[in-house]
Amino acid sequence: MCNLYNITTSQEAIRQWTRALRDIAGNLEPSIDIYPNTPAPVVRNASGGQRELANLLWGMPSPPERVKGKADYGTTNVRKTNYFHWQQYLGIEHRCVVPVTSFAEPSPVDVKDPETGIKKSYWFALNEDRPLFFFAGLWTAWHGVRKLKDGPADHEVYGFLTTEPNALIRPIHEKAMPVILTTKDEVDMWLTAPWSEARHLQRTAPDDALVIVEKPVTQIKFPPQAPTQGSLF
């Protein structure tokens, strides 16, 4: 499960890639670590058919049977799109793309930062330059309790799809990897195609699509990594 990623790019790069004509995200920081239940930029289909860059809260409404207590802390990763709860969000009006330059998966070996005590992670990107790509995402308007101390409120929230891991990620996280979109055609297809076509993008990335750009010291063995191809920008 991916619960941490980073964006190190410009708003202009995101707008150009996605052809977003509206930008209501405010000013993005040069580098942002994104955690669950925090706001982050996505590009979605807005009213009038325009694409819009906006800040939404990470965590889709959870299936009711998985909500414990009065707060729904959100579902960050969506795998089973045939599950009835997720069916309502599969139309283009609820699809978005999530800009990212690298993402993390916690080390399966107990390697902790000596200063913070937090388990270290492996970080993945398209290549060492960490160029821009996207997760295939879903979003919705939602009224509910995200934090008990804040009470019920109106939110706009998002999550992204996952799928079977490739050979690079499987030794670290054997259950899933994010659905990544690395071309403008894939972004366009996700945002415009009927679900009967767009669903085919929920597939495992090729084994050489990503590289490890940061890792803790462990004894995990990985398949050979293909040579990097240079930045997308």
C-alpha positions in Angstrom: 0.0 0.0 0.0 1.4 3.4 -1.0 0.8 5.9 1.8 3.6 8.4 1.0 4.7 10.1 -2.2 6.5 13.2 -3.3 5.9 16.0 -5.8 9.0 17.9 -7.0 7.9 19.8 -10.1 6.2 23.0 -11.2 2.6 23.8 -11.5 3.3 24.8 -15.1 4.7 21.4 -15.9 1.5 19.7 -14.5 -0.7 22.1 -16.4 1.1 21.6 -19.7 1.2 17.8 -19.4 -2.5 17.5 -18.6 -3.7 20.5 -20.6 -5.4 21.9 -17.4 -6.9 25.3 -18.3 -7.9 26.2 -14.7 -5.7 26.3 -11.6 -7.3 26.6 -8.2 -4.6 24.8 -6.3 -2.8 27.9 -5.0 1.0 28.0 -4.9 2.6 24.6 -4.6 5.8 24.2 -2.7 9.0 23.1 -4.6 8.9 19.7 -2.9 6.0 18.2 -1.0 5.8 14.9 0.9 2.2 13.8 0.7 0.7 11.7 3.5 -2.9 10.3 4.0 -5.5 12.8 5.0 -3.5 15.8 3.8 -4.3 18.1 0.8 -2.5 17.5 -2.4 -2.9 18.6 -6.1 -4.9 16.5 -8.6 -6.1 17.3 -12.1 -9.8 16.5 -12.7 -12.6 17.2 -15.2 -14.3 20.3 -14.0 -17.7 21.7 -15.0 -17.9 22.9 -18.5 -15.5 20.2 -19.7 -12.3 22.0 -18.7 -9.5 20.3 -16.8 -8.7 21.8 -13.5 -5.8 21.6 -11.1 -7.1 21.6 -7.5 -6.1 20.6 -4.0 -8.1 17.7 -2.5 -7.8 15.7 0.6 -6.1 12.3 0.2 -8.5 9.5 1.2 -11.7 8.4 -0.5 -14.9 7.6 1.5 -14.4 4.1 2.9 -16.9 1.3 2.5 -19.4 1.7 5.4 -18.6 -1.7 6.8 -14.9 -0.7 7.2 -15.5 2.5 9.1 -14.8 2.0 12.8 -16.3 4.5 15.1 -17.6 7.9 14.0 -14.7 9.0 11.9 -13.8 7.8 8.4 -10.1 8.4 8.0 -10.3 7.6 4.3 -9.2 4.9 1.8 -6.0 6.0 0.1 -5.6 3.1 -2.4 -8.4 1.4 -4.4 -7.8 -2.1 -5.8 -11.1 -3.9 -6.3 -13.0 -1.6 -8.8 -15.6 -4.3 -9.3 -16.7 -3.9 -5.6 -20.1 -2.2 -5.5 -18.8 0.7 -3.2 -16.3 1.9 -5.9 -18.6 1.5 -8.9 -20.2 4.9 -8.3 -16.8 6.6 -8.8 -15.7 5.1 -12.0 -17.2 7.6 -14.5 -15.2 10.4 -16.0 -16.8 12.9 -13.7 -15.1 11.2 -10.8 -11.7 10.4 -12.4 -8.6 12.4 -11.8 -4.8 12.1 -12.2 -2.4 12.6 -9.3 0.9 14.2 -10.1 3.9 12.5 -8.5 7.7 12.3 -9.0 8.5 9.5 -6.5 6.6 7.3 -4.1 7.5 5.2 -1.1 6.9 1.7 0.2 8.0 0.8 3.7 10.9 -1.6 4.0 9.7 -5.1 4.9 12.9 -5.4 6.9 12.9 -3.6 10.2 15.3 -0.7 9.4 14.5 2.4 11.4 15.9 5.9 11.3 18.2 6.2 14.3 17.0 9.8 15.1 13.2 9.5 14.6 12.6 5.7 15.1 10.4 5.7 11.9 10.8 2.7 9.7 12.7 3.6 6.5 11.2 3.2 3.1 12.2 2.4 -0.5 11.5 5.3 -2.9 10.6 4.6 -6.6 10.7 7.0 -9.6 10.8 6.7 -13.4 14.6 7.4 -13.3 17.2 9.1 -11.1 16.0 12.6 -12.3 12.5 11.9 -10.8 10.5 13.3 -13.7 6.8 13.9 -13.5 4.3 11.0 -14.0 0.8 10.4 -12.6 -1.3 7.9 -10.6 -4.7 7.0 -12.0 -7.1 8.5 -9.4 -10.7 8.9 -8.3 -12.2 11.9 -6.5 -15.6 12.9 -5.1 -17.3 15.5 -2.9 -18.0 14.1 0.5 -19.7 15.2 3.7 -18.6 13.4 6.8 -16.2 13.2 9.8 -12.5 12.9 8.9 -11.2 13.9 12.3 -13.3 13.6 15.4 -12.1 16.9 16.9 -13.3 18.7 13.7 -16.7 17.1 13.5 -18.6 16.7 10.2 -17.7 18.9 7.3 -17.7 19.1 3.5 -14.6 17.7 1.8 -13.3 17.0 -1.7 -11.3 13.8 -1.5 -9.3 11.6 -3.8 -7.5 8.2 -3.9 -5.7 6.2 -6.6 -5.9 2.8 -8.0 -3.5 -0.1 -7.3 -2.8 -3.3 -9.1 -0.4 -6.4 -9.0 3.2 -5.4 -8.2 5.9 -5.8 -10.8 9.2 -7.6 -10.2 10.9 -4.6 -8.8 8.3 -3.8 -6.2 7.2 -7.3 -5.2 10.1 -8.0 -2.9 9.2 -4.9 -0.9 5.4 -4.9 -1.1 4.1 -8.2 -2.5 0.4 -7.2 -2.6 0.1 -4.1 -4.8 1.7 -1.1 -6.6 0.0 2.1 -7.8 -1.4 2.3 -11.3 1.0 4.7 -13.0 0.4 6.7 -16.2 3.6 7.8 -17.9 2.4 9.3 -21.3 0.0 12.0 -22.3 -2.1 9.5 -24.2 -2.6 7.5 -21.0 -3.6 10.6 -19.1 -6.0 11.5 -21.8 -7.5 8.0 -21.9 -8.0 7.9 -18.1 -9.7 11.3 -18.1 -11.9 10.9 -21.1 -12.5 7.2 -22.1 -15.5 5.2 -21.0 -14.8 2.8 -18.2 -14.9 -0.2 -20.6 -11.7 1.2 -22.1 -10.1 3.1 -19.2 -10.2 0.0 -17.0 -7.5 -1.5 -19.0 -5.1 1.1 -17.6 -5.4 -0.7 -14.2 -2.4 -2.9 -15.0 1.0 -3.8 -13.7 3.7 -1.5 -14.9 6.6 -3.2 -16.9 9.4 -4.4 -14.7 11.7 -1.7 -16.1 9.2 1.2 -15.8 10.6 2.3 -12.4 13.9 2.4 -10.6 14.8 2.6 -6.9 16.1 6.1 -6.1 16.4 5.7 -2.3 16.7 2.6 -0.1 17.7 1.6 3.4 20.5 -0.9 3.9 18.9 -4.3 3.7 19.7 -7.8 2.4 16.8 -7.8 -0.1 17.7 -9.0 -3.6 16.1 -7.3 -6.5 16.0 -8.1 -10.3 18.4 -6.2 -12.4 17.3 -2.7 -13.3 17.1 -1.5 -16.9 19.2 1.6 -17.9 17.3 4.8 -17.3 15.9 6.7 -20.3 16.3 10.3 -19.1 13.8 12.8 -17.9 10.3 13.3 -19.4 10.9 17.0 -19.2 
